[in-house]
Every structure is written in structure tokens, then in C-alpha cells.
Amino acid sequence: MQSVVARLLSQGYLGLAPSMFHREDPMTTGLHEEMNTAIVRMRRCTDDNVLSDVRAAVGYIKTQSFVQGDKIGIVGFCDGG
């Protein structure tokens, strides 16, 4: 995600990558042995929580003086959006 945000920034866009799983314990590191733990955490990530986080992120972005509040786009990838 950091490289995606960096590419957006390089093209003159604001990039933001909120963690959709911030309500959980420390995240897994991607090891195969952690897959069951990761799946359980992903199932607890509800649509309501994701929408709340996205709305909060957009609300924050709109408060920034360098942002045109009527020109905000959102992209997502896999379980990140």
C-alpha cells in the first residue's frame, strides 16, 4: 500500500491508506502459520466499521486547506477496500 500511495503522490494526488483492521490486536506479519488468526480478524471487520473509517478519513481530508473537497476519489484493493 505504501508504494501505491507513493505513486499517487508522484502524480500530484493526496494518498491516504487507512488501516481497516486497527480495531484488532497487532496485525499478523503474513506468515503462513498466522493465516487462521488473520482470517478470524478479517471476519470481524464489518462493513459498518469500514464505512465509518472511510467517512472519518474523507472528513479529515476535507479539513485540509490544500484539498478540493468536491474532488475526492477512493480506490481499494483486496480486503483493503
PDB file of N, CA, C and O in Angstrom:
ATOM      1  N   MET A   1       0.816  -1.188   0.000  1.00  0.00           N
ATOM      2  CA  MET A   1       0.000   0.000   0.000  1.00  0.00           C
ATOM      3  C   MET A   1       0.865   1.260   0.000  1.00  0.00           C
ATOM      4  O   MET A   1       0.504   2.269  -0.606  1.00  0.00           O
ATOM      5  N   GLN A   2       1.991   1.195   0.672  1.00  0.00           N
ATOM      6  CA  GLN A   2       2.854   2.376   0.698  1.00  0.00           C
ATOM      7  C   GLN A   2       3.323   2.753  -0.694  1.00  0.00           C
ATOM      8  O   GLN A   2       3.426   3.938  -1.009  1.00  0.00           O
ATOM      9  N   SER A   3       3.607   1.770  -1.531  1.00  0.00           N
ATOM     10  CA  SER A   3       4.057   2.083  -2.888  1.00  0.00           C
ATOM     11  C   SER A   3       2.914   2.656  -3.725  1.00  0.00           C
ATOM     12  O   SER A   3       3.152   3.506  -4.584  1.00  0.00           O
ATOM     13  N   VAL A   4       1.687   2.209  -3.493  1.00  0.00           N
ATOM     14  CA  VAL A   4       0.536   2.764  -4.209  1.00  0.00           C
ATOM     15  C   VAL A   4       0.342   4.221  -3.821  1.00  0.00           C
ATOM     16  O   VAL A   4       0.145   5.073  -4.687  1.00  0.00           O
ATOM     17  N   VAL A   5       0.397   4.514  -2.529  1.00  0.00           N
ATOM     18  CA  VAL A   5       0.260   5.894  -2.063  1.00  0.00           C
ATOM     19  C   VAL A   5       1.385   6.756  -2.631  1.00  0.00           C
ATOM     20  O   VAL A   5       1.146   7.889  -3.050  1.00  0.00           O
ATOM     21  N   ALA A   6       2.596   6.233  -2.649  1.00  0.00           N
ATOM     22  CA  ALA A   6       3.728   6.985  -3.203  1.00  0.00           C
ATOM     23  C   ALA A   6       3.505   7.297  -4.681  1.00  0.00           C
ATOM     24  O   ALA A   6       3.843   8.389  -5.139  1.00  0.00           O
ATOM     25  N   ARG A   7       2.944   6.357  -5.427  1.00  0.00           N
ATOM     26  CA  ARG A   7       2.658   6.605  -6.850  1.00  0.00           C
ATOM     27  C   ARG A   7       1.587   7.674  -7.013  1.00  0.00           C
ATOM     28  O   ARG A   7       1.687   8.517  -7.904  1.00  0.00           O
ATOM     29  N   LEU A   8       0.566   7.652  -6.166  1.00  0.00           N
ATOM     30  CA  LEU A   8      -0.447   8.706  -6.220  1.00  0.00           C
ATOM     31  C   LEU A   8       0.182  10.068  -5.948  1.00  0.00           C
ATOM     32  O   LEU A   8      -0.084  11.039  -6.656  1.00  0.00           O
ATOM     33  N   LEU A   9       1.014  10.126  -4.922  1.00  0.00           N
ATOM     34  CA  LEU A   9       1.687  11.381  -4.583  1.00  0.00           C
ATOM     35  C   LEU A   9       2.558  11.877  -5.729  1.00  0.00           C
ATOM     36  O   LEU A   9       2.609  13.077  -5.997  1.00  0.00           O
ATOM     37  N   SER A  10       3.238  10.967  -6.402  1.00  0.00           N
ATOM     38  CA  SER A  10       4.127  11.364  -7.500  1.00  0.00           C
ATOM     39  C   SER A  10       3.355  11.954  -8.674  1.00  0.00           C
ATOM     40  O   SER A  10       3.932  12.650  -9.509  1.00  0.00           O
ATOM     41  N   GLN A  11       2.056  11.682  -8.744  1.00  0.00           N
ATOM     42  CA  GLN A  11       1.217  12.221  -9.814  1.00  0.00           C
ATOM     43  C   GLN A  11       0.422  13.452  -9.363  1.00  0.00           C
ATOM     44  O   GLN A  11      -0.438  13.948 -10.092  1.00  0.00           O
ATOM     45  N   GLY A  12       0.721  13.935  -8.156  1.00  0.00           N
ATOM     46  CA  GLY A  12       0.077  15.150  -7.675  1.00  0.00           C
ATOM     47  C   GLY A  12      -1.196  14.939  -6.880  1.00  0.00           C
ATOM     48  O   GLY A  12      -1.917  15.898  -6.605  1.00  0.00           O
ATOM     49  N   TYR A  13      -1.484  13.709  -6.506  1.00  0.00           N
ATOM     50  CA  TYR A  13      -2.675  13.412  -5.720  1.00  0.00           C
ATOM     51  C   TYR A  13      -2.299  13.184  -4.262  1.00  0.00           C
ATOM     52  O   TYR A  13      -1.168  12.814  -3.944  1.00  0.00           O
ATOM     53  N   LEU A  14      -3.262  13.411  -3.391  1.00  0.00           N
ATOM     54  CA  LEU A  14      -3.084  13.072  -1.985  1.00  0.00           C
ATOM     55  C   LEU A  14      -3.336  11.579  -1.833  1.00  0.00           C
ATOM     56  O   LEU A  14      -4.327  11.061  -2.347  1.00  0.00           O
ATOM     57  N   GLY A  15      -2.468  10.904  -1.148  1.00  0.00           N
ATOM     58  CA  GLY A  15      -2.646   9.478  -0.901  1.00  0.00           C
ATOM     59  C   GLY A  15      -2.876   9.217   0.572  1.00  0.00           C
ATOM     60  O   GLY A  15      -2.202   9.799   1.422  1.00  0.00           O
ATOM     61  N   LEU A  16      -3.817   8.352   0.875  1.00  0.00           N
ATOM     62  CA  LEU A  16      -4.131   8.005   2.254  1.00  0.00           C
ATOM     63  C   LEU A  16      -4.427   6.513   2.294  1.00  0.00           C
ATOM     64  O   LEU A  16      -5.202   6.013   1.479  1.00  0.00           O
ATOM     65  N   ALA A  17      -3.824   5.805   3.223  1.00  0.00           N
ATOM     66  CA  ALA A  17      -4.035   4.359   3.333  1.00  0.00           C
ATOM     67  C   ALA A  17      -4.403   4.004   4.769  1.00  0.00           C
ATOM     68  O   ALA A  17      -3.549   3.576   5.545  1.00  0.00           O
ATOM     69  N   PRO A  18      -5.688   4.184   5.127  1.00  0.00           N
ATOM     70  CA  PRO A  18      -6.087   3.855   6.498  1.00  0.00           C
ATOM     71  C   PRO A  18      -6.036   2.351   6.738  1.00  0.00           C
ATOM     72  O   PRO A  18      -6.251   1.552   5.827  1.00  0.00           O
ATOM     73  N   SER A  19      -5.752   1.993   7.957  1.00  0.00           N
ATOM     74  CA  SER A  19      -5.740   0.582   8.335  1.00  0.00           C
ATOM     75  C   SER A  19      -7.160   0.164   8.697  1.00  0.00           C
ATOM     76  O   SER A  19      -7.714   0.628   9.694  1.00  0.00           O
ATOM     77  N   MET A  20      -7.737  -0.694   7.904  1.00  0.00           N
ATOM     78  CA  MET A  20      -9.103  -1.142   8.151  1.00  0.00           C
ATOM     79  C   MET A  20      -9.191  -2.114   9.327  1.00  0.00           C
ATOM     80  O   MET A  20     -10.289  -2.434   9.782  1.00  0.00           O
ATOM     81  N   PHE A  21      -8.061  -2.579   9.814  1.00  0.00           N
ATOM     82  CA  PHE A  21      -8.051  -3.560  10.897  1.00  0.00           C
ATOM     83  C   PHE A  21      -7.484  -2.973  12.193  1.00  0.00           C
ATOM     84  O   PHE A  21      -7.018  -3.716  13.056  1.00  0.00           O
ATOM     85  N   HIS A  22      -7.523  -1.662  12.331  1.00  0.00           N
ATOM     86  CA  HIS A  22      -6.907  -1.024  13.502  1.00  0.00           C
ATOM     87  C   HIS A  22      -7.590  -1.387  14.812  1.00  0.00           C
ATOM     88  O   HIS A  22      -7.000  -1.206  15.877  1.00  0.00           O
ATOM     89  N   ARG A  23      -8.796  -1.883  14.764  1.00  0.00           N
ATOM     90  CA  ARG A  23      -9.504  -2.260  15.998  1.00  0.00           C
ATOM     91  C   ARG A  23      -8.991  -3.575  16.579  1.00  0.00           C
ATOM     92  O   ARG A  23      -9.325  -3.931  17.709  1.00  0.00           O
ATOM     93  N   GLU A  24      -8.197  -4.279  15.821  1.00  0.00           N
ATOM     94  CA  GLU A  24      -7.701  -5.590  16.221  1.00  0.00           C
ATOM     95  C   GLU A  24      -6.376  -5.486  16.976  1.00  0.00           C
ATOM     96  O   GLU A  24      -5.751  -4.428  17.037  1.00  0.00           O
ATOM     97  N   ASP A  25      -5.976  -6.607  17.541  1.00  0.00           N
ATOM     98  CA  ASP A  25      -4.661  -6.706  18.168  1.00  0.00           C
ATOM     99  C   ASP A  25      -3.604  -6.462  17.101  1.00  0.00           C
ATOM    100  O   ASP A  25      -3.936  -6.332  15.923  1.00  0.00           O
ATOM    101  N   PRO A  26      -2.349  -6.399  17.492  1.00  0.00           N
ATOM    102  CA  PRO A  26      -1.304  -6.199  16.478  1.00  0.00           C
ATOM    103  C   PRO A  26      -1.487  -7.169  15.312  1.00  0.00           C
ATOM    104  O   PRO A  26      -1.791  -8.348  15.493  1.00  0.00           O
ATOM    105  N   MET A  27      -1.294  -6.635  14.130  1.00  0.00           N
ATOM    106  CA  MET A  27      -1.542  -7.414  12.917  1.00  0.00           C
ATOM    107  C   MET A  27      -0.549  -8.554  12.756  1.00  0.00           C
ATOM    108  O   MET A  27       0.537  -8.559  13.334  1.00  0.00           O
ATOM    109  N   THR A  28      -0.962  -9.507  11.956  1.00  0.00           N
ATOM    110  CA  THR A  28      -0.083 -10.613  11.609  1.00  0.00           C
ATOM    111  C   THR A  28       0.957 -10.115  10.610  1.00  0.00           C
ATOM    112  O   THR A  28       0.790  -9.056  10.005  1.00  0.00           O
ATOM    113  N   THR A  29       2.009 -10.870  10.446  1.00  0.00           N
ATOM    114  CA  THR A  29       3.105 -10.450   9.565  1.00  0.00           C
ATOM    115  C   THR A  29       3.060 -11.115   8.205  1.00  0.00           C
ATOM    116  O   THR A  29       3.941 -10.884   7.377  1.00  0.00           O
ATOM    117  N   GLY A  30       2.053 -11.937   7.956  1.00  0.00           N
ATOM    118  CA  GLY A  30       1.916 -12.582   6.661  1.00  0.00           C
ATOM    119  C   GLY A  30       2.466 -13.989   6.591  1.00  0.00           C
ATOM    120  O   GLY A  30       2.474 -14.605   5.525  1.00  0.00           O
ATOM    121  N   LEU A  31       2.923 -14.497   7.712  1.00  0.00           N
ATOM    122  CA  LEU A  31       3.430 -15.866   7.729  1.00  0.00           C
ATOM    123  C   LEU A  31       2.280 -16.855   7.551  1.00  0.00           C
ATOM    124  O   LEU A  31       1.169 -16.614   8.024  1.00  0.00           O
ATOM    125  N   HIS A  32       2.547 -17.948   6.878  1.00  0.00           N
ATOM    126  CA  HIS A  32       1.515 -18.962   6.631  1.00  0.00           C
ATOM    127  C   HIS A  32       0.899 -19.464   7.942  1.00  0.00           C
ATOM    128  O   HIS A  32      -0.299 -19.740   8.000  1.00  0.00           O
ATOM    129  N   GLU A  33       1.708 -19.578   8.978  1.00  0.00           N
ATOM    130  CA  GLU A  33       1.218 -20.084  10.265  1.00  0.00           C
ATOM    131  C   GLU A  33       0.183 -19.147  10.884  1.00  0.00           C
ATOM    132  O   GLU A  33      -0.584 -19.570  11.750  1.00  0.00           O
ATOM    133  N   GLU A  34       0.147 -17.915  10.469  1.00  0.00           N
ATOM    134  CA  GLU A  34      -0.775 -16.934  11.041  1.00  0.00           C
ATOM    135  C   GLU A  34      -2.080 -16.821  10.254  1.00  0.00           C
ATOM    136  O   GLU A  34      -2.931 -15.999  10.595  1.00  0.00           O
ATOM    137  N   MET A  35      -2.249 -17.612   9.231  1.00  0.00           N
ATOM    138  CA  MET A  35      -3.404 -17.480   8.338  1.00  0.00           C
ATOM    139  C   MET A  35      -4.730 -17.601   9.080  1.00  0.00           C
ATOM    140  O   MET A  35      -5.629 -16.793   8.848  1.00  0.00           O
ATOM    141  N   ASN A  36      -4.879 -18.581   9.961  1.00  0.00           N
ATOM    142  CA  ASN A  36      -6.145 -18.741  10.687  1.00  0.00           C
ATOM    143  C   ASN A  36      -6.456 -17.521  11.537  1.00  0.00           C
ATOM    144  O   ASN A  36      -7.602 -17.074  11.584  1.00  0.00           O
ATOM    145  N   THR A  37      -5.452 -16.980  12.207  1.00  0.00           N
ATOM    146  CA  THR A  37      -5.642 -15.767  13.008  1.00  0.00           C
ATOM    147  C   THR A  37      -6.070 -14.611  12.119  1.00  0.00           C
ATOM    148  O   THR A  37      -6.980 -13.860  12.470  1.00  0.00           O
ATOM    149  N   ALA A  38      -5.424 -14.463  10.979  1.00  0.00           N
ATOM    150  CA  ALA A  38      -5.749 -13.376  10.058  1.00  0.00           C
ATOM    151  C   ALA A  38      -7.179 -13.507   9.531  1.00  0.00           C
ATOM    152  O   ALA A  38      -7.886 -12.506   9.416  1.00  0.00           O
ATOM    153  N   ILE A  39      -7.606 -14.711   9.215  1.00  0.00           N
ATOM    154  CA  ILE A  39      -8.960 -14.927   8.696  1.00  0.00           C
ATOM    155  C   ILE A  39     -10.000 -14.559   9.745  1.00  0.00           C
ATOM    156  O   ILE A  39     -10.999 -13.915   9.423  1.00  0.00           O
ATOM    157  N   VAL A  40      -9.783 -14.956  10.984  1.00  0.00           N
ATOM    158  CA  VAL A  40     -10.711 -14.608  12.066  1.00  0.00           C
ATOM    159  C   VAL A  40     -10.807 -13.095  12.208  1.00  0.00           C
ATOM    160  O   VAL A  40     -11.904 -12.557  12.359  1.00  0.00           O
ATOM    161  N   ARG A  41      -9.687 -12.409  12.162  1.00  0.00           N
ATOM    162  CA  ARG A  41      -9.687 -10.944  12.279  1.00  0.00           C
ATOM    163  C   ARG A  41     -10.416 -10.296  11.107  1.00  0.00           C
ATOM    164  O   ARG A  41     -11.168  -9.340  11.293  1.00  0.00           O
ATOM    165  N   MET A  42     -10.198 -10.808   9.919  1.00  0.00           N
ATOM    166  CA  MET A  42     -10.853 -10.245   8.741  1.00  0.00           C
ATOM    167  C   MET A  42     -12.364 -10.399   8.835  1.00  0.00           C
ATOM    168  O   MET A  42     -13.101  -9.508   8.413  1.00  0.00           O
ATOM    169  N   ARG A  43     -12.831 -11.500   9.375  1.00  0.00           N
ATOM    170  CA  ARG A  43     -14.275 -11.731   9.503  1.00  0.00           C
ATOM    171  C   ARG A  43     -14.912 -10.773  10.505  1.00  0.00           C
ATOM    172  O   ARG A  43     -16.103 -10.478  10.403  1.00  0.00           O
ATOM    173  N   ARG A  44     -14.145 -10.288  11.461  1.00  0.00           N
ATOM    174  CA  ARG A  44     -14.674  -9.341  12.449  1.00  0.00           C
ATOM    175  C   ARG A  44     -14.694  -7.912  11.919  1.00  0.00           C
ATOM    176  O   ARG A  44     -15.265  -7.026  12.555  1.00  0.00           O
ATOM    177  N   CYS A  45     -14.092  -7.682  10.788  1.00  0.00           N
ATOM    178  CA  CYS A  45     -14.068  -6.350  10.183  1.00  0.00           C
ATOM    179  C   CYS A  45     -15.386  -6.159   9.423  1.00  0.00           C
ATOM    180  O   CYS A  45     -15.554  -6.681   8.321  1.00  0.00           O
ATOM    181  N   THR A  46     -16.308  -5.414  10.015  1.00  0.00           N
ATOM    182  CA  THR A  46     -17.650  -5.287   9.449  1.00  0.00           C
ATOM    183  C   THR A  46     -17.730  -4.150   8.429  1.00  0.00           C
ATOM    184  O   THR A  46     -16.906  -3.236   8.427  1.00  0.00           O
ATOM    185  N   ASP A  47     -18.733  -4.231   7.570  1.00  0.00           N
ATOM    186  CA  ASP A  47     -18.975  -3.152   6.607  1.00  0.00           C
ATOM    187  C   ASP A  47     -19.196  -1.827   7.328  1.00  0.00           C
ATOM    188  O   ASP A  47     -18.699  -0.788   6.894  1.00  0.00           O
ATOM    189  N   ASP A  48     -19.945  -1.866   8.432  1.00  0.00           N
ATOM    190  CA  ASP A  48     -20.207  -0.636   9.186  1.00  0.00           C
ATOM    191  C   ASP A  48     -18.911   0.000   9.681  1.00  0.00           C
ATOM    192  O   ASP A  48     -18.747   1.218   9.610  1.00  0.00           O
ATOM    193  N   ASN A  49     -17.991  -0.824  10.182  1.00  0.00           N
ATOM    194  CA  ASN A  49     -16.711  -0.287  10.656  1.00  0.00           C
ATOM    195  C   ASN A  49     -15.899   0.304   9.510  1.00  0.00           C
ATOM    196  O   ASN A  49     -15.309   1.375   9.650  1.00  0.00           O
ATOM    197  N   VAL A  50     -15.871  -0.392   8.380  1.00  0.00           N
ATOM    198  CA  VAL A  50     -15.120   0.108   7.225  1.00  0.00           C
ATOM    199  C   VAL A  50     -15.713   1.429   6.742  1.00  0.00           C
ATOM    200  O   VAL A  50     -14.978   2.385   6.493  1.00  0.00           O
ATOM    201  N   LEU A  51     -17.039   1.487   6.609  1.00  0.00           N
ATOM    202  CA  LEU A  51     -17.681   2.726   6.167  1.00  0.00           C
ATOM    203  C   LEU A  51     -17.430   3.861   7.145  1.00  0.00           C
ATOM    204  O   LEU A  51     -17.202   4.997   6.731  1.00  0.00           O
ATOM    205  N   SER A  52     -17.469   3.569   8.425  1.00  0.00           N
ATOM    206  CA  SER A  52     -17.176   4.583   9.436  1.00  0.00           C
ATOM    207  C   SER A  52     -15.756   5.116   9.279  1.00  0.00           C
ATOM    208  O   SER A  52     -15.528   6.323   9.359  1.00  0.00           O
ATOM    209  N   ASP A  53     -14.809   4.218   9.056  1.00  0.00           N
ATOM    210  CA  ASP A  53     -13.412   4.632   8.886  1.00  0.00           C
ATOM    211  C   ASP A  53     -13.221   5.457   7.618  1.00  0.00           C
ATOM    212  O   ASP A  53     -12.504   6.457   7.627  1.00  0.00           O
ATOM    213  N   VAL A  54     -13.860   5.039   6.532  1.00  0.00           N
ATOM    214  CA  VAL A  54     -13.736   5.781   5.272  1.00  0.00           C
ATOM    215  C   VAL A  54     -14.356   7.164   5.418  1.00  0.00           C
ATOM    216  O   VAL A  54     -13.781   8.155   4.969  1.00  0.00           O
ATOM    217  N   ARG A  55     -15.515   7.234   6.037  1.00  0.00           N
ATOM    218  CA  ARG A  55     -16.154   8.548   6.255  1.00  0.00           C
ATOM    219  C   ARG A  55     -15.272   9.447   7.119  1.00  0.00           C
ATOM    220  O   ARG A  55     -15.144  10.641   6.846  1.00  0.00           O
ATOM    221  N   ALA A  56     -14.672   8.883   8.147  1.00  0.00           N
ATOM    222  CA  ALA A  56     -13.778   9.671   9.006  1.00  0.00           C
ATOM    223  C   ALA A  56     -12.563  10.151   8.220  1.00  0.00           C
ATOM    224  O   ALA A  56     -12.137  11.295   8.378  1.00  0.00           O
ATOM    225  N   ALA A  57     -12.006   9.294   7.382  1.00  0.00           N
ATOM    226  CA  ALA A  57     -10.837   9.676   6.581  1.00  0.00           C
ATOM    227  C   ALA A  57     -11.192  10.792   5.607  1.00  0.00           C
ATOM    228  O   ALA A  57     -10.445  11.762   5.480  1.00  0.00           O
ATOM    229  N   VAL A  58     -12.328  10.666   4.918  1.00  0.00           N
ATOM    230  CA  VAL A  58     -12.758  11.707   3.981  1.00  0.00           C
ATOM    231  C   VAL A  58     -13.045  13.002   4.735  1.00  0.00           C
ATOM    232  O   VAL A  58     -12.691  14.084   4.269  1.00  0.00           O
ATOM    233  N   GLY A  59     -13.682  12.894   5.889  1.00  0.00           N
ATOM    234  CA  GLY A  59     -13.937  14.084   6.701  1.00  0.00           C
ATOM    235  C   GLY A  59     -12.656  14.796   7.080  1.00  0.00           C
ATOM    236  O   GLY A  59     -12.583  16.024   7.029  1.00  0.00           O
ATOM    237  N   TYR A  60     -11.651  14.035   7.459  1.00  0.00           N
ATOM    238  CA  TYR A  60     -10.354  14.625   7.808  1.00  0.00           C
ATOM    239  C   TYR A  60      -9.707  15.277   6.591  1.00  0.00           C
ATOM    240  O   TYR A  60      -9.210  16.400   6.672  1.00  0.00           O
ATOM    241  N   ILE A  61      -9.714  14.574   5.471  1.00  0.00           N
ATOM    242  CA  ILE A  61      -9.103  15.117   4.256  1.00  0.00           C
ATOM    243  C   ILE A  61      -9.742  16.446   3.881  1.00  0.00           C
ATOM    244  O   ILE A  61      -9.046  17.381   3.483  1.00  0.00           O
ATOM    245  N   LYS A  62     -11.060  16.535   4.005  1.00  0.00           N
ATOM    246  CA  LYS A  62     -11.770  17.764   3.636  1.00  0.00           C
ATOM    247  C   LYS A  62     -11.385  18.955   4.506  1.00  0.00           C
ATOM    248  O   LYS A  62     -11.599  20.098   4.103  1.00  0.00           O
ATOM    249  N   THR A  63     -10.825  18.716   5.679  1.00  0.00           N
ATOM    250  CA  THR A  63     -10.424  19.831   6.550  1.00  0.00           C
ATOM    251  C   THR A  63      -9.073  20.416   6.161  1.00  0.00           C
ATOM    252  O   THR A  63      -8.672  21.453   6.689  1.00  0.00           O
ATOM    253  N   GLN A  64      -8.373  19.765   5.250  1.00  0.00           N
ATOM    254  CA  GLN A  64      -7.042  20.222   4.855  1.00  0.00           C
ATOM    255  C   GLN A  64      -7.172  21.326   3.808  1.00  0.00           C
ATOM    256  O   GLN A  64      -7.900  21.179   2.827  1.00  0.00           O
ATOM    257  N   SER A  65      -6.467  22.421   4.022  1.00  0.00           N
ATOM    258  CA  SER A  65      -6.603  23.592   3.152  1.00  0.00           C
ATOM    259  C   SER A  65      -6.164  23.328   1.714  1.00  0.00           C
ATOM    260  O   SER A  65      -6.607  24.028   0.803  1.00  0.00           O
ATOM    261  N   PHE A  66      -5.321  22.353   1.495  1.00  0.00           N
ATOM    262  CA  PHE A  66      -4.811  22.077   0.153  1.00  0.00           C
ATOM    263  C   PHE A  66      -5.666  21.071  -0.619  1.00  0.00           C
ATOM    264  O   PHE A  66      -5.293  20.656  -1.717  1.00  0.00           O
ATOM    265  N   VAL A  67      -6.804  20.678  -0.056  1.00  0.00           N
ATOM    266  CA  VAL A  67      -7.661  19.672  -0.689  1.00  0.00           C
ATOM    267  C   VAL A  67      -8.916  20.338  -1.243  1.00  0.00           C
ATOM    268  O   VAL A  67      -9.560  21.139  -0.566  1.00  0.00           O
ATOM    269  N   GLN A  68      -9.256  19.989  -2.497  1.00  0.00           N
ATOM    270  CA  GLN A  68     -10.520  20.417  -3.076  1.00  0.00           C
ATOM    271  C   GLN A  68     -11.569  19.397  -2.645  1.00  0.00           C
ATOM    272  O   GLN A  68     -11.632  18.293  -3.187  1.00  0.00           O
ATOM    273  N   GLY A  69     -12.387  19.770  -1.671  1.00  0.00           N
ATOM    274  CA  GLY A  69     -13.319  18.835  -1.049  1.00  0.00           C
ATOM    275  C   GLY A  69     -14.337  18.218  -1.978  1.00  0.00           C
ATOM    276  O   GLY A  69     -14.915  17.179  -1.658  1.00  0.00           O
ATOM    277  N   ASP A  70     -14.571  18.841  -3.134  1.00  0.00           N
ATOM    278  CA  ASP A  70     -15.533  18.288  -4.080  1.00  0.00           C
ATOM    279  C   ASP A  70     -14.865  17.397  -5.125  1.00  0.00           C
ATOM    280  O   ASP A  70     -15.516  16.957  -6.073  1.00  0.00           O
ATOM    281  N   LYS A  71     -13.575  17.130  -4.956  1.00  0.00           N
ATOM    282  CA  LYS A  71     -12.829  16.301  -5.909  1.00  0.00           C
ATOM    283  C   LYS A  71     -12.045  15.229  -5.163  1.00  0.00           C
ATOM    284  O   LYS A  71     -10.815  15.248  -5.139  1.00  0.00           O
ATOM    285  N   ILE A  72     -12.765  14.305  -4.560  1.00  0.00           N
ATOM    286  CA  ILE A  72     -12.135  13.223  -3.805  1.00  0.00           C
ATOM    287  C   ILE A  72     -12.531  11.900  -4.444  1.00  0.00           C
ATOM    288  O   ILE A  72     -13.711  11.641  -4.677  1.00  0.00           O
ATOM    289  N   GLY A  73     -11.550  11.078  -4.721  1.00  0.00           N
ATOM    290  CA  GLY A  73     -11.783   9.745  -5.265  1.00  0.00           C
ATOM    291  C   GLY A  73     -11.229   8.707  -4.306  1.00  0.00           C
ATOM    292  O   GLY A  73     -10.318   8.987  -3.528  1.00  0.00           O
ATOM    293  N   ILE A  74     -11.784   7.516  -4.369  1.00  0.00           N
ATOM    294  CA  ILE A  74     -11.348   6.440  -3.479  1.00  0.00           C
ATOM    295  C   ILE A  74     -11.099   5.187  -4.313  1.00  0.00           C
ATOM    296  O   ILE A  74     -11.902   4.830  -5.176  1.00  0.00           O
ATOM    297  N   VAL A  75      -9.985   4.532  -4.044  1.00  0.00           N
ATOM    298  CA  VAL A  75      -9.699   3.240  -4.666  1.00  0.00           C
ATOM    299  C   VAL A  75      -9.451   2.230  -3.559  1.00  0.00           C
ATOM    300  O   VAL A  75      -9.038   2.599  -2.460  1.00  0.00           O
ATOM    301  N   GLY A  76      -9.696   0.979  -3.838  1.00  0.00           N
ATOM    302  CA  GLY A  76      -9.467  -0.059  -2.844  1.00  0.00           C
ATOM    303  C   GLY A  76      -8.891  -1.300  -3.486  1.00  0.00           C
ATOM    304  O   GLY A  76      -9.032  -1.522  -4.688  1.00  0.00           O
ATOM    305  N   PHE A  77      -8.246  -2.099  -2.674  1.00  0.00           N
ATOM    306  CA  PHE A  77      -7.599  -3.307  -3.150  1.00  0.00           C
ATOM    307  C   PHE A  77      -7.886  -4.458  -2.195  1.00  0.00           C
ATOM    308  O   PHE A  77      -7.721  -4.309  -0.984  1.00  0.00           O
ATOM    309  N   CYS A  78      -8.305  -5.577  -2.710  1.00  0.00           N
ATOM    310  CA  CYS A  78      -8.461  -6.802  -1.940  1.00  0.00           C
ATOM    311  C   CYS A  78      -9.291  -6.533  -0.691  1.00  0.00           C
ATOM    312  O   CYS A  78     -10.359  -5.928  -0.795  1.00  0.00           O
ATOM    313  N   ASP A  79      -8.844  -6.955   0.471  1.00  0.00           N
ATOM    314  CA  ASP A  79      -9.591  -6.696   1.700  1.00  0.00           C
ATOM    315  C   ASP A  79      -9.339  -5.303   2.226  1.00  0.00           C
ATOM    316  O   ASP A  79      -9.879  -4.938   3.269  1.00  0.00           O
ATOM    317  N   GLY A  80      -8.542  -4.521   1.542  1.00  0.00           N
ATOM    318  CA  GLY A  80      -8.295  -3.143   1.955  1.00  0.00           C
ATOM    319  C   GLY A  80      -9.295  -2.171   1.373  1.00  0.00           C
ATOM    320  O   GLY A  80      -9.209  -0.979   1.668  1.00  0.00           O
ATOM    321  N   GLY A  81     -10.241  -2.614   0.560  1.00  0.00           N
ATOM    322  CA  GLY A  81     -11.221  -1.686   0.034  1.00  0.00           C
ATOM    323  C   GLY A  81     -11.892  -2.166  -1.209  1.00  0.00           C
ATOM    324  O   GLY A  81     -12.746  -1.470  -1.757  1.00  0.00           O
TER     325      GLY A  81
END
